Amino acid sequence: MYHTIILGAGQAGLAAAYYLKRAGKKILVLESNARIGDNWRKRWESLQLFTPQRYNGLPGLAPTGSDWELIDRLEVANYLERYVETFSLPVQLHRTCVSAQKTDAWEIRTNAETYQAERLIVATGAYKDPVVPAVAKQFPASIAQLHSSEVRDLKDLVGSATSLLIVGAGASGQQLARLGAAAGAKVTLVGPKVANLPRNFLGKDIYWWLHNSGMMSVRTDSKIGKMLTNEKKGIITVGDGPMPPGVQRISTHVNGYAEGQLKFRTAKAEQAPLRWPGNNKKGVIIWCTGYRNRYPFLPEELLNDAGQPLQKSGLSTVDETVAFVGLENLRRPGSSLLGGVGKDAGEIVRELG
């Protein structure tokens, strides 16, 4: 019998494991991938973090490199792997949770074995299950469609004979639009305007200002925190300049597709359609439309009608032996980030008992 089983060996699960092991608890971390960090390795090749190294550390292990370096996905994956090795965290790979049911204790059934634990921490990620809008069904089979999470090397997908449509203009959409243009594709980036913070302000990285002003550590259940994390404020990117000349920018939503034309909508009215992909062009769509976490392995009573955890600041409001770590804005604006999840994990582990 374990004191705690943690589902997921990403940054959230490993931070929770660190604190539990330090407290002398018998724990086990279950990870579905074949290798620690594989969720990062599976992203597109030139994916780069927008937070500098100074703010990318998990508790107990400082990141390598210079303070203001922006690292890529492989460096993150390798750091997570090194974290497990440094603290000898007990992780079992190739373990996908099929169901978690509670009688006297939690019974965690996986694809390989069944485990028992007194407590359960769900750390399966803030960006786990890709979302593709219903309008995707209106495009013919001749047009290739991928979610951004499925992209590996964009050069293998597009070139000068390609018309690339990217839907979603957040950080991922903007990065992929630039890569598509660099590969020679005709790129159309569609999505509402996104606020963009400068990379540097008054001679310092913007994250220096965000951390030193307290904005990254303010509690999201406070009045100021609720204002900062209000979903109506939309997505914010950092350091993204104007699109290159090869990118057509349409600041609205894709509303439909028929007879070779994209249809759009704005908050006020329909916008003129756009013929796409155009003559003699291969059409490729990348949906940068975010994620929605799903928990089919958990008992229904732990979830609301939308299938999301019934929790307050990471602690289940239904069962005092269950907690969630690593969700977006869980306790702070940085709750889902590599350098922000550690503080949440320490508090949640202590409060879970």
C-alpha positions, 0 to 999 in steps of 0.5 A: 500500500502506497501513501500516495500514487501520482498520475503523470511524471511531467513537471507537476507530478515530479514536483509533487513526488519531490516533496512527498519523498522528502517527507518520507512517504512511500510513493509511486509515480505512474507515467504512460510514456516510454521515457521521462520527458517524452511529452516534450520530445513529441512536440515540433522540433524547433519549439522554444519556451518563452520563459527564460532559464532563470525561471524554469527550475523545479524545486531542488534542482537549478536549471543549467545554462545562462539566466536569460537563455530560451531553451528548446523542447529537448532541453526541457525533456532532458532536464525532467529526466535528470530531475528523476535521476538526481532525486531517485524518484520512483517512476514506473513507465508504460503505465496508463491509468485505466480507472481509479476507484475508491473503497477503503483505499484507492485502487489504481488500475493500469494497462499493466498492473493494479496498485493501491494507495491512501491518496491520489494526486492527478498530475496528467498535465494542463495541456493534454487532450487536443481540441479541434473545432467542429468546423474541421469536418467541413473540409474535404479529405484532400486537405491534410489536417493536424492539431499543433500537438501532432506536428514534428518537423514542419518542413516535412509537411509544407513547401513552396507548393503548399498553402498552409492555414493556421487556425489560432494566433497564440504563441504556437500559431505564431511560431508555426506561421513563421516556420511555414513561411521560412519553408516557402509555404503560402501561409494564412494565420487566422485568429483574433488579435493577441496581446503581445508583451515585449521581450525586453522592457527598460533593459530587462527581460519581461519575465524579470518584471513579471516576477519582481512585481509579484504578478507571477506569484499572486494567488489567483483566488485573490481579487488581483489574481482574478483580474489577471487570469480573467479568460475574457482578457484572451491570450498573451504572447511574449516577444512576438514581432510582426509576421514575415511578408509571406504570412497573410494575417486574418484577425477573426474566426473561421466559420466554415468552408464550402466550394473552396472558400473559407468563411469567417465571422467577427463579433459584429458581422460576417467577413468576405470569404477567402478562396483557399488553398488556391490554384495548384496548391496543396492545402494543409491545416494546423489547428492551434486551438488549445486543449481540454483535459479529460479524466475518463479514468476518474469516478464521475462524482469527482467531476463537474458536468463538463468533466472537469475536476471539482476542486478548490486550489487543487484540493478535491471538494468531494474527496479529501484524499484527492488533489490535482497539480499543474492545472492552468492558473490553479493557484497562481498565474504560473501554476502550469509552468515549469518554474511555477508548479513547484510552489503549488506542489509543495503547498498541495502536498502539505495540505493533502497530508 
